[in-house]
Every structure is written in C-alpha cells, then in structure tokens.
Amino acid sequence: MGWPEATSRGTEVWTPLREALSKAQNQPSSLESTADVVFRVIREAIVGNTLTTGVRLSEQGIADALNVSRTPVREALLRLVSAKLIDRDDRGRLRVHSLTRKRVLDLYDIRRVLEGLAARLAAKHCDDAAAFELAQRNRAFQQVAKTGEPDEAAEVNIEFHEAIAQAGRNDELLHLMRQIHEWVRMMPTTTLSYEGRLGDAHAEHVEITQAIIARDPDRAERLAQEHLNRSLSIRLSMLFPERPEELMPEYLR
C-alpha cells in the first residue's frame, strides 16, 4: 500500500499549518519556543485529522513546509513520538500513528477504567456546583444532538466526560483522560455519526448524571463503563466493517 506523504513544501495540507505557526509566533505575549509552536501545530493537525493515520512525516519536509529550521522540528517530532501521536514504521520512517484493532481495544480498555473511576469519584464528591455543571453539559449535548452535527457533538461529548472528571476532584485523573481524549480525536470519525447514536448517547449521559447526583458510585461507575462498551462496539463496526463479529472482544458479544 502506498502511503501519502506530508513532506513537500507545496503540499496543500501545510498551508493552514504554516499560517497557524506564523500567527502563533507573532503573538507578542507568547512564551512558547519555535519547537513548542511546531509541536502544538502538528499535534492539533493530527488530533483534528488534517494529518491522518499513516501519513509520513519528514523532518526536512516539515521544516521546508513551515519555513523553520530542522532543529525545532526534530524536537517537536520527538515529543510527538513520546505522546504516541506518531511512531516509526518498520523502515524507521515517522508516520502518524497507525490505527489497528489492537490499539483501539487497548485505548478503550484504559478509557473504560478511567471513565468508570471518574464517575465513581464524581458520585462521591458531587456538590451543587458540579451537579449544575453536569446538567449544563447535558443540555448542551441535547441541543447539539438536535442539529445532527456529529463532529460538534463529539466535542461537547468530551466536555461532558471531562466535567465528570472535574467533579471527582482528581487532577491526575483529569490529565490522563484528556490524553486519552486526544487519542480518540485522532480516529477517522466519531461514533456519534452512527445512526441513532446521538439520541442514545444523550440518554446514557442523563442516566450517568442522575447516578452521580444521587451519590450512587456503584451505579455511576457501571453506567459509565456500559456507555464506553457501546461506544467501542460501534467504533469497531465502523473501523472494521468487513468482520465486525470476529473483531469484537468477548465481553461485547
């Protein structure tokens, strides 16, 4: 299979990234180094699927495309490797991280535990302010669900899940969840584009919120994990439609 490459100065994908880099560098109050800005610009392009799974990243090509030296690009790429947003193929070339069935399952195994823990802690620590915030997030999701815009709904969905983590008052858990959410954003599409999923997801959010406000940690954790199981089942059927049943882990069958 031939992979697309993000190496050429004339490659269209780099035009908006070059503009974003220039804008960031011209911010007078910014304390970011060039490497920081290059890292952020490429990371946002990967997370936003401007640079898609499998795209090759050349150090010299990126330097040429962004009109910067190779040194900050090299530093940025090393940081992206550490963040697991890019990796090396079997020939040692850097590419946007491949999306395999194993990686999807690994991510969702972690996400299921983290989301369940977040809901459990939120139920233990929920106060009036947290309850109000969750209700607001639910209303926001309901409104965007009515428009049928899955990409916008996906961002509101992530905000809802992060609000649960914030309600649990565990900063390290919130940090880990945000990292997982960045990886989820890298996937080619959102499960909320699946027929009927927007409405079902909203109903599940409401149930999770009710359990948290009722201070029922066991129920909140279980509902959060069931919510992730449904998302995973849809994700696998969307990414690997040729053998959906064969690819499902046993706990989803």
N, C-alpha and C positions, 0 to 999 in steps of 0.2 A: 504493500500500500504506500502511495506517495503522500508524504506529509506536507501541508502548507508551511511556508517559512515566513517568519517575521524578521527579515534580515535586510531588506532593501530600503534605501533612502526614499524611494518612490512608492513604497507600499502604502496604500491608502490608509491602512489601519493606524499608521503612526502620525497622521496629520492631526487628529484631535488630541493625541497624547503629547505631541510636540507643543501644541497650543496650551495644554494644561500645565506642562512643565514650565513654559515661558511665563505664564500667569503666576504660578506659584513662586518662581524665582524673583518676580518683580514685586512681591509683597514686601513693603518696607519693614514690617514688624516681624517677618518670619525669621525664626532662628534655625530653620532647617538647613542642613548642608545640601549640596547638589545630590549626593548619594541618597540622602533621606527623601528628597523630592522624586528622584528617579524610582526609588523603591515604592513610594506611595503611588505614583502614576501607573507603574506596571502592575502593582497589586490591585488597584482599582479596575484596571483594564481586564485582569484575569477574573476577578470577582464579578465584574459586570458582563463577562463573556464577550468582550471586544476581542480579547486574545483567548481563543477557545482551546479546549483539550487537544493535546497533540501538536500544537503549533511549536515549531522550533524557534529558539531564541539565541541569536548570535550576539556575542559581546560587541564585536566590531560593528555589526549591522545596527544594533540598538544605538551605539554611540553616534554613528553617522546619521541615523534617522532622527535622533533627538538633539543633534548638534552639541554634544558634550564629549568630554574625553572618555577614554575607556576605564579609567580608574574608578570613578563613581558608579559606572555601570557594573563593573566587576563586583564592587562592594554590595550593590543592590541585589545582584543576582545571587550572591552567597546568602544574603538574608532571606531571599525568596525560597531558596533551597531549604534553609533551616525552618521556614514557615510551612514547608511541604506544599507550596503552591506550584513549584516547578521541580523537576527531577532530571536525572540523566538517563538516556536510553542505553541500549546495550552497546552502542558505539561511543558512549561518553558525551553525547551531544545533549544540550539542555533543551527541554521541552516543557510546555505547560502540562501539569500533572495528568497522567492518564487516568481515565475513569473506568476501572474494572469492577466486575461484580464483587470481588473480594473487598475492594476499597469502599464501595457503597455499604456493604454489610458491616465492615469494621467501623465506619463512621456512625452508622445508625446504632450499632451496639453501644458505642460510647454515648451517643446522643440520648438514647433511651434511658441510660442510667442517670445522666446529668439532668435531664428534664424531669425524671421522676423524683430525684433528690431535690431539685429546685421547688417542685410543687409541694413536697413534704415539708420542707423548711418554711415555705410561704404559709402553709396552713398552721404551722406552729407559731409564726411571728406576725401574722397578718394583723394590722391595725386599721383604723378608719381611713387613713391616707392611702394605704396600699389597696384596700378594697375599692376606694374611689378610682384609683389609677387603673386597676384591672377592669372595672366597669367601663371606664372611658375607652380603654383599648378594645373592649368587646364591641362597643358602639361604633368605633372607627372601622373595625373589621366588617361589621354588618353593613355599614354604609358602602364601603368599597366593594363588598361582595355583590351588592345590588347593581353595580356598574358593569360587572362581569369582566373586570380588568385583572387577570391573574398576576401579572408582574407587580402591579401596585399592591395587590392584596398580599403578595409574598412578603413585601417589606413591612406591611402593617402586622402580618403574622409574626415575623421575627420580633417586632417591637413588643407584641403581647407576651411572647415567651421570655424576653429579657425583663419585662416588668414583673413576671413571676419570680425570676431570679433575684431581682432587686428587693422584692417583698420578703425574700428569705434571709436577707441581710448577710449574705456571704459574698464578699467581694471577689475572692479567688474563684468561686463557682461561676460568677457572672463573667469573669475574664475567660474562663475555659469555654463557656457557652458561646461567647462572642467569637472565639476562634473556630469552633465547630460551625457556627453560622456562616462564617466566611467561606469555609469549605463547601457548605451546602449551596451557597450562592454560585459556586463555580459550576454546578451541574447544568446541563444544557437547557433545561426547562424546569418549571415549577410544578409540583404535584397539584397545585390549585388550578391548573389549566385542565385537569382531568374532569370529564363530565360529572356534574353533581357534587364535586369535592368542595367547592366554596361553601355551599349551604351546610354540608355535613361537618366541615371543619368549624364553622361558626357554632353549630350546636354542641360540638365537643368542647370548644373553648368555654361556652357558657357552663357546661357541667363541671369542668375543671375549676372554674372561678367559684361556682357555688360550693364546691367541696372545700376550697381554700377559705372562703369567708365563713363557712360553718366550722372551721378549725378541725377538719377531719383529715389528718395527714395520710392515713392509710388509703382512703378513697381518692384523695388528690393525687397521690403517687401512682396508684393503679390506673386512674383515668388518663394521666399524662403519658404513661407508658403505652396504654392501648391506643392513644392518639398517634403516637410515633409508629406503632406497629402498622396502623392503617396507612400512614404516610409511606412507610417502607414498601408495603405491598404494592401500592400504586407506583412508586418510584421504579421498582424492578420491572413492572409490566410496561412502563413507558420506555425505559432504557434498553430492555432486553425482550422485546415483544415476540421474538421467534420461539423462545422456550420458557414462557413465564412460569409454568408449574414446576418444571425441572429446576429452575433457578431459585425458587422460594425456599428459604430456610424452613426447617421442620416446624418451628413454633408458629409459622404463618399459614401452614397448610390446614 
